[in-house]
Amino acid sequence: MLKDAGASRVSKEAKQEFKKYLEKTAFEVAQKAVKLAQHAKRKTVDASDIKLAIP
């Protein structure tokens, strides 16, 4: 993804930090999406939950 954004080279440490950030952010979105589905009295998380959970 970093190379797609234009980086010609990416260090191993940069990849690790980027991965940690993406995983943390995705987990937070997932938690919010689950809460939204539960609030709507659904067990299934759908696309609208994800869209609403993304900051």
N, C-alpha and C positions, 0 to 999 in steps of 0.2 A: 504494500500500500504506500509506503514511503517512497519507493522508487516510482510508482505510478504518479505520485505527487511532484516528481521532478528530481528527487535525490539521485545522484549518480552512484554514491556509495553510502552505506549505512552500517555503523558499528554494531557489534553484537550487543553491547550495553544499551544502545539506543533502541534496538529491536525489543529487548527485554522490557525496557521502561514503557515503550509504546504498547506492548502486549498487556502489561499490568494495568495501564490506564484504560485500555479498551475493555478488558475483562471487568474491571471495577465499575465502569460506566454501564456496561451491558447488564451487570448484575443489579445495579440500582434501578435501571429501567424495568427489568424483569420483576423486581419486587413491587414497584409501583403498578405495573400492569396486572399483577395478581390481585393486588388490593382493589383495583378498579373492577375487575371481574367479580370478585367476592362481593363488593358493594352492590353490584347489579344482580346479585344472587345467581351467578353463573359459576360453574366449575371450569368452564373452558375459557382460556384467554384467547381473545380474537384480535385481529389486526387493529381494530379501533382502540383497543386497550393499549396496545403498543404505541400507536400514534399519539394518544393522549399522554402517555407516560414519558415520552421523549421531551426533554426540556427545550 
